[in-house]
Amino acid sequence: MTTAVSAGRPSAVTARDLARATATRQRRGARLKLWAGTVCTALVVLPVALAGVLPLAGAGAQDLSRRRLPPLSEGHLFGTDQLGRDLLSRVLHGGQVSLAVGVLAVLVSGLIGIAAGAAAGFFGGWIDAVVSRFLEAQLALPLLMMLLLVVALFGPSVTVITCVIALAQWPEVARLTRSLVLVEREKAYVAAARVLGLRSWSVLARHVIPNVVRPASLVVLLLLAQAVLLESALSFLGAGPQRPFATWGRIISDGQDYITTSWWLVTLPGLVIALLVVGVNLLGDGLRDRTRPRSGKGA
């Protein structure tokens, strides 16, 4: 009787209470991060991708009579550098190199990290021991010093820089993948696949890895910002891709001698890097927050 009466009453939970709920705030925060991250990332990636078709001066075209023009000058939105070159054109064309290195590096590091972490977590034993020792050894080394040493040994080419950054980032992907696979291998579908006679490698490749690749790919996305920062740091120190490549780090390095008189030579390229890094981090955090309730619900 009490249950029937209670069921017939209107709910005491109002729309205002639902709006204040933690889950609602989390969904709103995830949507806000996704929106802000997409906008910030697009503001950098789209102009960089379209740099070849935009009505800009050549990135290497010099005009010594128009040296160090301030931003918003006629025909030069970002101004010009110490050799009269259009700074916006240099930033956009240099961004193509920086983003290409960053994207290729995270793809390679993602493939290596997912493969190594999945094998270590699924098979255990000596495979897990070897992968774990490699992880510990690499994480114990100073990252930037290791990158500089490898570049000094093999030369500062685009291929070497890409491989060096990829090898520097794979441990983070491998650690996450290993922990996810350790959970997945104890689930019922893995035991059922083994009972049906599937080989271990087949179970890992066809069933386990597809279930962990989504959260692992979010880490790979977040590593893109770190890869761009590493490439910019190497270029700033003179160990990045050499001329004629005008990467973001080299543009900032070339303009550091004029920072007191021509602030835009350093500030504007730095703001572009910061905008991309913030955008990628917000986008990755938003995607992670958005998928977390679904994974919790499925569990």
N, C-alpha and C positions, 0 to 999 in steps of 0.2 A: 504494500500500500504506500509506504513511504517512498519506495523507488518510483512508483508510477507518478506520485505527486511531484517528486523532484524532477522526473523526466519531462513533465508538462510545464515546468516553470521556465522562463527565459534565462539564458545563460548570464551569469554574473560577470563574465569576461567581456569587456567592451572593446570597441575598435581602438580606443586610445590605449588600452592595456596591451593589445596586440602590437600596436605601433612601438610601444616601449620595450617589447620583449627582446631578449638577447639575440635570438635567431633573426628577428627582423632587422635589428641594427647591423648584424653581421652581413646580411644580404645587401643592405643598403651600402655598407662600407665596401663590399666586394664590387658592387656595380660602380661606385664612385672611383675605386682604384682602376677598374677596367677602362672606364671612360677617360679618366685623366691620363693613364698610361698609354692608351691608344692614341690620344691627341698628341701627347709629348713625343712619342715615338714617330708618329706620322709626320710631325713638323720637321723632323730631321731626315727620316729615311726617304720620304717622297721627293723632296728637292734634290737630295744626293743621287737618287736613282734617275731623276730626270735632268741631271746637270748637263748632259750632252745635247738636249733639245731646248733648253731654256735660253732666252736671248741675253747671254752673258759674254763678256770679253774672254779671250783666251786666258787660261790659268797661267801661262808663261809669258804673256804679252807684256813687255815692259814699256813704260813711258816716264822717263826720268823727270820730265817737266811737271808731272802730276804725282810726285812722291808724297806719301804720308798724308793723303787727303782724309779728313775726318769722315765718320759715317754720315749717311744721307747727303753726301755730295752728289752733284749732277752725274748721273750714270754710274754711280758707285754706292750701292746701298750700305755696304759694310766699310766703305772707304778704300784706300789703297795702302800698300805696304811700302817699305823703304826703297823699292825699285820701281814703284809706280804700277805694280800689278794689282788687278782687282781682287780684293780680299775675299769677297763672297764667292767668286769663281774658284779661287784657290781652296777655300774651305769645302765647297761642294765637291770639287774634283778630288781633293785629298781625302774626303770622306768615303769616296768609292773604294780607295785602297784600304783605309782603316776598317770599314765595314766588311769588305771582302775577306780580309785577314781574320777578323773576329768571327764571322759566320763559318768560314771553313774550319777555323780552330775548334769551335764548339761542336761542330758536326763530327770531326775526327775524335775529339775527346769524349763526346757522348757515345760513339760507337765502341771505343775502347773501354770506357768505364762500364757501360751496360754489359758488354760481353764478359769482361773480367769479373765484375761484381756478381753477375748471375752464375757464372761457373763456380766461383768461390762459395756462394751461399747455397747452391743446390747440391754440389758434390761434397763439399767439406774436405776433410782429410788434408793430404799434402797440397792439393790445389788451393784450398783456403789458406793454408799456412804460407805458401809462396806469395800469393796475392797480398795477403795481410802484411808480410814483411816488406814487400815493395811499397805498399802504401805508407807504412810507418817510416821507412827510410826516406821517401820523397817528402813527406810532410815535415820531417825533421830538418830539411835543408832550407836555408833562406831563399825564398822564391826569386826575388829580383837578382840576387847574386848568381843563382844557378842559371837564370836566363841569359845574363850577361856573359857568363863563362861559355855556354854553348854557342852563343852568337859569335863570340871571339874566336872559337875553334873552327866553326864551319862557315862563317861569313854572314853578313846581314842581308841576305836575299829574302824575297817574299816567301818563298817555299820554306826556308829555314825558320823564319819568324813564325809562320803558321804552325809548323810541326813543333816548335819549341813551346808555344803557348798551349797547344793541344796536349802535349805531354805534361805540362804543368798543371792542367786542370782535370785530367781524368780521375785522380784519386777521389775528388768530391762526388762525382757521379758513381764511381765504383762502390764507395762506402754506403751510399743510400740504396743502390740497387741490391747490394749484398743483404742489407737488413730487410728489405722488402721480400726478397726471395726466401730468406729464412722463415718468414711468416707463411708465404705461399706454399712452400713445399710440405708443410704439415697439414694442409687442407685435404678434404675428402676427395676432390677431383683428381689430385695427384696420385693418391693411393689407388683410385679406380682405374686411372690410366695405366698404372704399373700392373694391376691385376689383369687388364686386358692384353698385356704382353708388349706394350709400347716400350721402346728403348729409352734410356734416361735422357740422351741427347734430344730425342724426339719430343719427350714430355717437356723438357726445358724450352726448346725452341718454339713448339706449337701451342703450348698452354700456359707456361709460367711467365715467360718474357712478355707476351701480349698483355698480361694482367698487371705488370709492373712498369711498362714502358711509359704510361701516361704520367704518373707522378715523377718518374725519372726525367722525362722530357721537360717538366717545369723547372727542374734544377738546371738543365742544359740551357734553357731560355735565360735564366738568371745569370748564368756564366757568360752570356754574350756581353753584358755590361763590363764584367771583369776582364774579358778578352780585349775589348776596345781600350780599356784603361791600361792594360799591360802593353799593348802595342804602342799607345801614345807615350807611355813612360820610356819604352825602349827608343822610340824615335826622338824624344826630347833629349835623351842622353847620347844620341848619335849612333845607337846600335840598331836602329830600325831600318826599313827599306831605304836604300840610298837614292839620290837624285837620278832621274828627274821626278821620282815619286814625291808628291807634296802631301805627306800625311799630316794629321792634326798635330801630333807631337812635334814634328819638324817645323810646322808653321809657328807654333808657340815658341820653340827654341830660337827661330830666326828673329822673332820680334821682341825677345826679352831684353835686348840692349836698348830698346826704345820705349820701355814701359812707362817711364816718367814723363815723356813728351808725347807719345802716341799710344795711349792706353788700349785702344781698340785692337792693336796687333796681337795682343795676348788675351784680352778679356773676351772678345767676341768668339774666337775659336774655343776658348775654355767654356763659355756658356753653352755652345753647341754640344760639346762633350757632356757637360753636366745635364743638359736637357735630355740627351739620349739615355744616359745612365739612369736618371730618375724615371724616365718613361718606361724603360725595360723592367726596372725593379717593381714599379707600381703594377705593370701588366702581369708580371709573374706572380706577385703577391695576390692580385685580384683573382687570377685563375686558380691559384692554390686555395684561397678562401672559398671560392665558388664550388670547387670539387670536394672540399672536405665534408660538408653535410651529406652529400650523396654517398661518399664512401662510408660514413658513419651509419647512414640509413641502411645501406646494403649489408653491413656487418650485423 
